[in-house]
Amino acid sequence: MAPAIPVKKRPKHLDLTKIHLPLPGLVSILHRVSGAALFLIGIPFLLWVLHCSLANQQGFDGWRDTFNHPLVKLIVIGFLWAYLHHFFAGLRFLALDLHIGISLPAARASSRWVLIVSLALTLMFGVWLW
């Protein structure tokens, strides 16, 4: 009779609030979330705004007044962060695909830099936008 294979205890479900995700994993998940938000919401919305604002003067004036509202500015800043994070994380993943910075310390440092640069640029553009 063959010996029994030991069974590892693995969770039956993943409780994301109890899992300690390393920084590169967090950057990866945020890259996917920001890409999905930009593709599903950001691009269609911006195309619609562009269409309405180029249709006539009233459409342009209406959207200009809408974008002066503080809540809309916060939403725009959120999408600005999504774009900047997705851009810099994408550059990081391209470097990783080229086997640049694949060691653990380099991967952690590059993920830290992605977060720092994307948040700093979002803050700078947010101040300028406000």
C-alpha positions as semicolon CSV with decimal commas, in nm:
position;residue;x (nm);y (nm);z (nm)
1;M;0,000;0,000;0,000
2;A;0,133;0,346;-0,092
3;P;0,210;0,587;0,192
4;A;-0,045;0,859;0,249
5;I;0,047;1,201;0,116
6;P;0,035;1,461;0,393
7;V;-0,231;1,724;0,335
8;K;-0,134;2,083;0,400
9;K;-0,382;2,290;0,592
10;R;-0,490;2,565;0,359
11;P;-0,765;2,816;0,410
12;K;-1,098;2,724;0,262
13;H;-1,171;3,090;0,192
14;L;-0,953;3,397;0,176
15;D;-1,030;3,671;0,423
16;L;-0,858;3,969;0,263
17;T;-0,878;4,167;0,587
18;K;-0,655;3,911;0,764
19;I;-0,398;3,854;0,491
20;H;-0,079;4,060;0,519
21;L;-0,002;4,147;0,159
22;P;0,355;4,255;0,078
23;L;0,404;4,593;-0,087
24;P;0,474;4,456;-0,439
25;G;0,150;4,257;-0,415
26;L;-0,042;4,568;-0,313
27;V;0,104;4,762;-0,607
28;S;0,004;4,477;-0,839
29;I;-0,355;4,472;-0,714
30;L;-0,381;4,853;-0,733
31;H;-0,243;4,835;-1,088
32;R;-0,525;4,600;-1,188
33;V;-0,792;4,800;-1,004
34;S;-0,676;5,131;-1,151
35;G;-0,662;4,982;-1,500
36;A;-1,014;4,844;-1,469
37;A;-1,147;5,175;-1,335
38;L;-0,982;5,371;-1,615
39;F;-1,102;5,133;-1,885
40;L;-1,459;5,080;-1,761
41;I;-1,538;5,425;-1,621
42;G;-1,269;5,683;-1,699
43;I;-1,231;5,646;-2,076
44;P;-1,605;5,624;-2,159
45;F;-1,679;5,920;-1,933
46;L;-1,403;6,135;-2,080
47;L;-1,514;6,051;-2,434
48;W;-1,870;6,149;-2,345
49;V;-1,751;6,478;-2,189
50;L;-1,540;6,549;-2,497
51;H;-1,835;6,476;-2,726
52;C;-2,071;6,702;-2,527
53;S;-1,821;6,984;-2,490
54;L;-1,739;6,989;-2,862
55;A;-2,102;6,969;-2,972
56;N;-2,194;7,330;-2,885
57;Q;-2,112;7,620;-2,656
58;Q;-2,383;7,529;-2,404
59;G;-2,236;7,181;-2,359
60;F;-1,890;7,327;-2,304
61;D;-2,020;7,583;-2,051
62;G;-2,218;7,316;-1,868
63;W;-1,921;7,084;-1,827
64;R;-1,694;7,375;-1,729
65;D;-1,937;7,463;-1,450
66;T;-1,964;7,097;-1,349
67;F;-1,587;7,057;-1,319
68;N;-1,573;7,361;-1,087
69;H;-1,773;7,170;-0,822
70;P;-1,550;7,046;-0,534
71;L;-1,691;6,690;-0,537
72;V;-1,624;6,657;-0,910
73;K;-1,271;6,788;-0,854
74;L;-1,214;6,515;-0,594
75;I;-1,339;6,251;-0,838
76;V;-1,109;6,389;-1,108
77;I;-0,817;6,378;-0,863
78;G;-0,905;6,015;-0,789
79;F;-0,896;5,926;-1,158
80;L;-0,575;6,125;-1,193
81;W;-0,419;5,908;-0,923
82;A;-0,549;5,596;-1,099
83;Y;-0,388;5,706;-1,424
84;L;-0,054;5,798;-1,264
85;H;-0,038;5,482;-1,056
86;H;-0,129;5,265;-1,355
87;F;0,133;5,439;-1,568
88;F;0,422;5,406;-1,322
89;A;0,327;5,056;-1,212
90;G;0,310;4,960;-1,579
91;L;0,664;5,090;-1,630
92;R;0,771;4,887;-1,326
93;F;0,613;4,571;-1,466
94;L;0,776;4,631;-1,805
95;A;1,113;4,651;-1,628
96;L;1,034;4,331;-1,440
97;D;0,946;4,162;-1,771
98;L;1,292;4,261;-1,894
99;H;1,441;4,104;-1,579
100;I;1,539;4,442;-1,436
101;G;1,494;4,471;-1,061
102;I;1,362;4,122;-0,999
103;S;1,548;4,063;-0,673
104;L;1,333;4,098;-0,363
105;P;1,495;4,421;-0,231
106;A;1,478;4,583;-0,576
107;A;1,116;4,476;-0,625
108;R;1,018;4,621;-0,288
109;A;1,206;4,944;-0,360
110;S;1,049;4,986;-0,704
111;S;0,700;4,925;-0,565
112;R;0,768;5,183;-0,293
113;W;0,881;5,433;-0,560
114;V;0,568;5,368;-0,767
115;L;0,350;5,461;-0,471
116;I;0,561;5,764;-0,373
117;V;0,584;5,909;-0,724
118;S;0,219;5,850;-0,812
119;L;0,096;6,004;-0,486
120;A;0,338;6,299;-0,507
121;L;0,239;6,381;-0,865
122;T;-0,128;6,341;-0,777
123;L;-0,080;6,588;-0,493
124;M;0,100;6,833;-0,720
125;F;-0,161;6,813;-0,997
126;G;-0,440;6,820;-0,738
127;V;-0,313;7,145;-0,591
128;W;-0,284;7,291;-0,941
129;L;-0,636;7,168;-1,029
130;W;-0,794;7,305;-0,714
